[in-house]
């Protein structure tokens, strides 16, 4: 599959996921904050809910699983040793790659994701408060953040927190070596001709949205820095072809439900978007910046909000309000549980949590039919028969991890959109 992401809403042709495993439960309440969780999850319940998402995706597109693909590339000894050296050097355990490499590919893939227990075989290890030599990747099932499609390339994330950096190494190794994909990768921390490496550059997929092939909306907040956005600008300048536009939305640093742009703004259709009104439209000090890159030249100015900035570029999106229009308390509650975080698998066809009932009512008022995931999986409902629809998945446990349907999916290929 040749990777191609030229929009947020084009018909989905391929998506990367990771089914949560023991890494999700390998934490204590005291460790949850360091692992970027607000609470610890019950894996058995989370898996039941996650299976609804996977079941729907398998009905509508080709699904790629990270753990399976990782095991497949680890069968190549050159790839295996290169990835292990990179991971071990980064994690401060150089020389451990030899011992890890003795495991078969499937076992090793599990260890790199679920963690390697620290052996108490010397005084330092015996007294260490850590349980793991290699910590589990608690956040890997939020596949959106570690890599993102940017037109025909895959942009490797530069994570704001060290606990997630191994995710990007795994994803870069997969995109560079797995035969399922034909793509080029861009990495903010690896030298590219003419583009300096900036140690302050961070960039996560939850903040990155491709609206059209030459228009991007990017959130600037606690996870994505201005230097990370500058890396994208420099890459576009380096191409030196045509006009591109980046709309940058500043995000609040608190509460933690605002960690990414897709927690307050997502595209639903060619003419519709989902917004968390207090951030996108509310009177605040958070700026919306418009950046035009025209054949290598950059022009920057300020805009009133995202939708007005997009309208100036010919994309007129009607906002649907997360939590409805009546009660700001309801808006706040539903945004906290990823009420604005929808994933489009076709124009006007989206997936989200069933718990956000006021948001779903607002979507229904705007012409979206609402169906449960079980109806899609069983074949009772065929989304091809509807122009606009919402497929709802259970989210009593998954939502407590801090993300929604968009967070848990990494599209690698979408069809073109008829704008």
C-alpha positions as CSV (number, residue, x, y, z in Angstrom):
1,X,0.0,0.0,0.0
2,X,1.3,3.4,-1.0
3,X,0.7,5.7,1.9
4,X,-1.4,8.8,1.0
5,X,-3.2,11.1,3.4
6,X,-4.6,14.2,1.7
7,X,-7.5,14.8,4.0
8,X,-9.1,14.0,7.3
9,X,-12.3,12.5,5.8
10,X,-11.4,10.7,2.6
11,X,-12.7,7.1,2.3
12,X,-10.4,5.0,4.5
13,X,-8.3,2.5,2.6
14,X,-5.8,1.5,5.4
15,X,-5.4,2.1,9.1
16,X,-2.8,1.1,11.8
17,X,-4.0,0.0,15.2
18,X,-2.7,-1.6,18.3
19,X,-4.9,-3.8,20.5
20,X,-4.1,-2.9,24.1
21,X,-2.4,-5.7,26.1
22,X,-0.8,-6.3,29.4
23,X,1.2,-3.0,29.0
24,X,-2.0,-1.2,29.9
25,X,-2.3,-2.9,33.3
26,X,1.4,-2.8,34.1
27,X,1.1,0.3,36.1
28,X,0.1,1.4,39.6
29,X,-2.0,4.4,40.6
30,X,1.3,6.2,41.6
31,X,2.8,5.5,38.2
32,X,-0.3,6.5,36.2
33,X,0.6,10.2,36.0
34,X,4.1,9.4,34.8
35,X,2.5,7.2,32.2
36,X,0.3,10.1,31.1
37,X,-2.9,8.5,32.5
38,X,-5.4,10.1,34.8
39,X,-6.4,6.7,36.1
40,X,-5.6,3.0,35.7
41,X,-7.7,1.0,33.3
42,X,-9.4,-2.4,33.7
43,X,-8.0,-4.3,30.7
44,X,-10.8,-6.8,30.3
45,X,-13.4,-4.1,30.0
46,X,-11.2,-1.9,27.8
47,X,-10.6,-4.8,25.4
48,X,-14.4,-5.5,25.1
49,X,-14.9,-1.9,24.1
50,X,-11.8,-1.8,21.9
51,X,-13.1,-4.9,20.0
52,X,-16.1,-2.8,18.9
53,X,-13.8,-0.3,17.2
54,X,-11.7,-3.0,15.5
55,X,-14.8,-4.8,14.4
56,X,-16.1,-1.7,12.7
57,X,-12.8,-0.9,11.1
58,X,-12.4,-4.4,9.7
59,X,-15.8,-4.1,8.0
60,X,-14.8,-0.9,6.2
61,X,-11.1,-1.0,5.5
62,X,-7.8,-2.8,5.6
63,X,-6.4,-3.0,9.2
64,X,-2.7,-3.3,10.1
65,X,-1.7,-4.4,13.6
66,X,1.5,-2.9,15.1
67,X,2.5,-5.9,17.2
68,X,2.1,-8.3,14.3
69,X,4.0,-6.0,11.9
70,X,6.8,-5.4,14.5
71,X,7.2,-9.2,14.9
72,X,7.5,-9.6,11.1
73,X,10.2,-7.0,10.6
74,X,12.1,-8.4,13.6
75,X,12.6,-11.6,11.6
76,X,15.2,-9.6,9.7
77,X,18.3,-9.7,11.8
78,X,19.7,-6.5,10.4
79,X,16.5,-4.6,11.1
80,X,16.3,-6.3,14.5
81,X,19.8,-5.3,15.7
82,X,19.5,-1.8,14.3
83,X,16.2,-1.2,16.2
84,X,17.4,-2.8,19.4
85,X,20.6,-0.7,19.4
86,X,18.6,2.4,18.9
87,X,16.2,1.5,21.7
88,X,18.8,0.4,24.2
89,X,21.0,3.4,23.6
90,X,18.0,5.7,24.1
91,X,16.8,3.9,27.2
92,X,20.2,4.0,28.8
93,X,21.0,0.3,28.7
94,X,23.6,0.0,25.9
95,X,24.8,-3.5,25.4
96,X,21.5,-5.1,26.3
97,X,20.6,-5.6,22.6
98,X,22.5,-8.9,22.5
99,X,20.5,-10.5,25.3
100,X,17.2,-9.2,23.9
101,X,18.0,-10.4,20.4
102,X,18.1,-14.0,21.7
103,X,14.3,-14.0,21.9
104,X,12.3,-15.1,18.8
105,X,10.7,-12.3,16.8
106,X,7.2,-12.7,18.3
107,X,8.4,-12.8,21.9
108,X,10.7,-9.8,21.3
109,X,7.9,-7.8,19.8
110,X,5.9,-8.5,23.0
111,X,8.8,-7.4,25.2
112,X,9.4,-4.2,23.4
113,X,5.7,-3.3,23.8
114,X,4.8,-4.8,27.2
115,X,8.1,-4.2,29.0
116,X,11.1,-6.1,30.2
117,X,11.2,-6.9,34.0
118,X,14.3,-5.7,35.8
119,X,16.3,-8.5,37.2
120,X,17.4,-8.0,40.9
121,X,20.8,-9.5,40.1
122,X,23.0,-6.7,41.6
123,X,22.7,-4.1,44.4
124,X,21.8,-1.3,42.1
125,X,18.9,-3.3,40.6
126,X,17.9,-4.7,43.9
127,X,17.5,-1.2,45.4
128,X,15.9,0.3,42.3
129,X,12.3,1.4,42.8
130,X,11.6,0.5,39.1
131,X,9.9,-2.8,38.2
132,X,11.0,-2.7,34.5
133,X,14.3,-2.5,32.7
134,X,12.3,-1.4,29.6
135,X,9.1,0.2,30.7
136,X,5.8,-0.9,29.0
137,X,4.3,1.3,26.3
138,X,1.1,2.1,28.1
139,X,0.0,4.6,25.4
140,X,0.7,2.6,22.3
141,X,-3.0,1.9,21.6
142,X,-3.3,5.6,20.9
143,X,-1.6,5.0,17.5
144,X,-2.4,8.4,16.2
145,X,0.5,10.2,17.9
146,X,3.6,8.3,17.0
147,X,3.4,8.8,13.2
148,X,1.1,10.7,10.9
149,X,0.3,10.7,7.2
150,X,1.3,13.9,5.4
151,X,0.3,13.6,1.8
152,X,2.5,10.8,0.4
153,X,4.9,10.6,3.4
154,X,4.7,9.4,6.9
155,X,5.8,12.0,9.4
156,X,7.4,10.4,12.5
157,X,6.3,11.9,15.8
158,X,8.6,13.6,18.2
159,X,7.0,12.9,21.5
160,X,6.8,15.5,24.3
161,X,7.3,12.8,27.0
162,X,10.1,10.3,27.2
163,X,7.7,7.5,28.2
164,X,6.4,7.5,24.6
165,X,9.6,7.9,22.6
166,X,10.1,4.2,21.9
167,X,6.7,4.2,20.1
168,X,8.2,6.4,17.4
169,X,11.2,4.2,17.0
170,X,9.0,1.2,16.4
171,X,6.8,3.0,13.9
172,X,9.7,4.4,12.0
173,X,11.2,0.9,11.7
174,X,7.9,-0.5,10.5
175,X,7.3,2.2,7.8
176,X,10.9,1.9,6.6
177,X,11.1,-1.9,6.6
178,X,7.7,-3.6,6.4
179,X,6.7,-4.8,2.9
180,X,3.1,-3.8,3.4
181,X,3.9,-0.1,3.0
182,X,5.5,2.0,0.3
183,X,6.4,5.4,1.8
184,X,9.1,7.9,2.8
185,X,9.5,8.9,6.4
186,X,10.4,12.3,7.8
187,X,11.7,12.5,11.4
188,X,12.2,15.9,13.2
189,X,15.2,14.6,15.2
190,X,17.1,13.2,12.2
191,X,19.2,15.4,10.0
192,X,17.6,16.3,6.7
193,X,19.6,18.3,4.0
194,X,19.1,21.9,4.7
195,X,16.9,21.5,7.8
196,X,18.6,21.8,11.2
197,X,17.7,19.6,14.0
198,X,16.1,21.4,16.9
199,X,16.1,19.7,20.3
200,X,13.0,21.6,21.3
201,X,10.9,20.2,18.4
202,X,8.0,18.1,19.5
203,X,5.2,16.9,17.2
204,X,2.3,14.5,17.9
205,X,-0.3,13.2,15.6
206,X,-3.2,14.3,17.8
207,X,-2.2,17.9,16.9
208,X,-1.8,17.3,13.2
209,X,-4.7,17.4,10.7
210,X,-4.5,17.3,6.9
211,X,-7.6,19.2,5.8
212,X,-6.8,19.2,2.1
213,X,-3.6,18.3,0.2
214,X,-2.1,21.7,0.8
215,X,-3.9,22.8,3.9
216,X,-3.1,21.7,7.5
217,X,-4.4,22.6,10.9
218,X,-1.9,22.0,13.8
219,X,-2.4,22.4,17.5
220,X,0.3,24.2,19.5
221,X,0.2,23.1,23.1
222,X,1.8,20.9,25.7
223,X,2.5,18.1,23.2
224,X,3.5,20.0,20.0
225,X,5.9,22.9,20.1
226,X,6.4,25.9,17.8
227,X,9.8,24.3,16.8
228,X,7.9,21.1,15.7
229,X,5.6,23.2,13.5
230,X,8.6,25.0,12.2
231,X,10.0,21.6,11.1
232,X,6.9,21.1,8.9
233,X,7.2,24.6,7.5
234,X,10.8,24.0,6.6
235,X,9.9,20.8,4.8
236,X,7.3,22.5,2.8
237,X,9.7,25.3,1.9
238,X,12.2,22.7,0.9
239,X,9.7,21.4,-1.7
240,X,9.5,24.8,-3.2
241,X,6.4,24.0,-5.2
242,X,3.0,25.8,-5.1
243,X,1.2,27.4,-2.2
244,X,0.5,25.6,1.2
245,X,-1.3,26.8,4.2
246,X,-0.9,25.9,7.9
247,X,-3.4,27.1,10.5
248,X,-2.0,26.9,14.0
249,X,-4.3,26.8,17.0
250,X,-2.9,27.6,20.4
251,X,-4.3,25.2,23.1
252,X,-4.7,25.6,26.8
253,X,-2.1,23.7,29.0
254,X,-4.7,22.6,31.5
255,X,-6.8,20.6,32.0
256,X,-5.2,17.5,30.5
257,X,-8.2,16.9,28.2
258,X,-6.8,19.7,26.0
259,X,-3.6,17.8,25.3
260,X,-4.2,17.7,21.5
261,X,-6.0,19.6,18.9
262,X,-8.3,16.7,18.1
263,X,-9.8,16.9,21.6
264,X,-11.4,20.3,20.6
265,X,-11.6,20.1,16.8
266,X,-12.2,17.3,14.3
267,X,-13.4,17.2,10.7
268,X,-16.6,15.3,10.0
269,X,-17.5,16.0,6.3
270,X,-16.7,18.3,3.5
271,X,-19.0,20.9,5.1
272,X,-19.0,20.0,8.8
273,X,-16.7,19.9,11.8
274,X,-16.9,19.1,15.5
275,X,-15.8,21.8,17.9
276,X,-15.4,22.4,21.6
277,X,-16.8,25.9,21.6
278,X,-15.1,27.4,24.6
279,X,-11.6,26.8,23.1
280,X,-12.4,27.2,19.4
281,X,-14.8,30.2,19.6
282,X,-14.6,31.4,23.2
283,X,-13.0,34.8,24.2
284,X,-9.5,33.7,25.3
285,X,-5.9,34.5,24.9
286,X,-5.3,31.5,22.7
287,X,-4.4,32.6,19.2
288,X,-5.3,31.2,15.7
289,X,-2.3,31.8,13.4
290,X,-2.4,31.5,9.6
291,X,0.8,30.6,7.8
292,X,1.1,30.8,4.0
293,X,4.1,29.1,2.3
294,X,4.2,30.2,-1.3
295,X,7.1,28.8,-3.3
296,X,9.4,28.9,-0.3
297,X,8.3,32.3,1.1
298,X,6.5,32.5,4.4
299,X,3.7,34.9,5.4
300,X,2.2,34.8,8.9
301,X,-0.9,36.6,10.3
302,X,-3.6,36.1,12.9
303,X,-7.2,34.9,12.3
304,X,-10.3,35.0,14.5
305,X,-10.7,31.2,14.7
306,X,-10.1,27.9,12.8
307,X,-13.3,27.9,10.8
308,X,-12.9,31.5,9.6
309,X,-9.3,30.8,8.6
310,X,-10.4,27.7,6.6
311,X,-13.3,29.7,5.0
312,X,-10.8,32.2,3.6
313,X,-9.1,29.2,1.9
314,X,-12.4,28.0,0.4
315,X,-13.4,25.4,3.0
316,X,-16.6,26.3,4.7
317,X,-17.3,24.1,7.7
318,X,-20.4,24.3,9.8
319,X,-19.5,23.6,13.4
320,X,-21.4,21.0,15.5
321,X,-20.9,21.8,19.2
322,X,-19.5,19.1,21.5
323,X,-22.0,18.7,24.3
324,X,-24.7,20.7,22.6
325,X,-25.4,24.4,22.7
326,X,-27.4,24.7,25.9
327,X,-25.2,24.0,29.0
328,X,-21.5,24.7,29.3
329,X,-21.2,22.2,32.1
330,X,-22.4,19.5,29.8
331,X,-20.0,20.7,27.1
332,X,-17.1,20.4,29.6
333,X,-18.1,17.0,30.8
334,X,-18.4,15.5,27.3
335,X,-15.2,17.1,26.1
336,X,-13.4,15.5,29.0
337,X,-14.4,12.1,27.7
338,X,-13.3,12.8,24.1
339,X,-16.7,14.2,23.0
340,X,-15.0,16.2,20.2
341,X,-12.7,13.3,19.2
342,X,-14.4,11.7,16.2
343,X,-12.7,9.6,13.5
344,X,-14.1,9.9,9.9
345,X,-13.9,6.8,7.7
346,X,-15.7,8.5,4.8
347,X,-17.0,12.0,4.3
348,X,-19.9,12.3,6.7
349,X,-19.3,8.9,8.3
350,X,-17.7,8.9,11.7
351,X,-16.9,6.9,14.8
352,X,-17.2,8.1,18.4
353,X,-18.1,7.2,22.0
354,X,-21.7,6.4,22.8
355,X,-21.4,7.9,26.3
356,X,-21.5,11.5,24.9
357,X,-25.2,11.6,24.4
358,X,-25.6,15.4,24.1
359,X,-23.0,15.5,21.4
360,X,-24.7,12.7,19.6
361,X,-28.1,14.5,19.8
362,X,-26.5,17.5,18.3
363,X,-25.1,15.4,15.5
364,X,-28.5,13.9,14.9
365,X,-30.0,17.4,14.6
366,X,-27.5,18.0,11.9
367,X,-28.5,15.0,9.8
368,X,-26.3,12.2,11.2
369,X,-28.0,8.9,11.7
370,X,-26.8,7.1,14.8
371,X,-25.9,3.4,14.9
372,X,-24.3,1.1,17.4
373,X,-21.1,-0.7,16.5
374,X,-22.7,-4.0,17.0
375,X,-25.2,-3.2,14.2
376,X,-22.4,-2.6,11.8
377,X,-20.4,-5.6,12.8
378,X,-23.4,-8.0,12.6
379,X,-24.3,-6.7,9.2
380,X,-27.7,-5.4,10.4
381,X,-26.7,-1.9,9.1
382,X,-24.6,-1.1,6.1
383,X,-23.1,2.4,6.2
384,X,-23.0,2.5,2.4
385,X,-26.8,3.1,2.5
386,X,-26.4,6.4,4.4
387,X,-25.0,9.8,3.5
388,X,-24.2,10.8,7.1
389,X,-23.9,8.5,10.1
390,X,-22.2,8.1,13.5
391,X,-21.1,4.6,14.6
392,X,-20.9,4.6,18.4
393,X,-18.6,2.4,20.4
394,X,-18.7,1.8,24.2
395,X,-16.3,4.1,26.1
396,X,-16.9,3.7,29.8
397,X,-13.3,2.4,30.3
398,X,-11.4,3.4,27.1
399,X,-12.3,7.1,27.6
400,X,-10.6,7.0,30.9
401,X,-7.3,6.5,29.1
402,X,-7.6,10.1,27.7
403,X,-8.5,9.6,24.1
404,X,-11.2,8.7,21.6
405,X,-11.7,7.0,18.2
406,X,-9.3,9.4,16.3
407,X,-6.6,8.9,19.0
408,X,-6.8,5.1,18.5
409,X,-6.4,5.1,14.7
410,X,-3.5,5.9,12.4
411,X,-4.7,6.2,8.8
412,X,-2.1,5.4,6.1
413,X,-4.2,5.8,3.0
414,X,-7.4,7.6,2.1
415,X,-9.2,8.1,-1.2
416,X,-9.4,11.5,-2.7
417,X,-12.3,13.8,-1.6
418,X,-14.6,15.6,-4.0
419,X,-14.5,19.1,-2.5
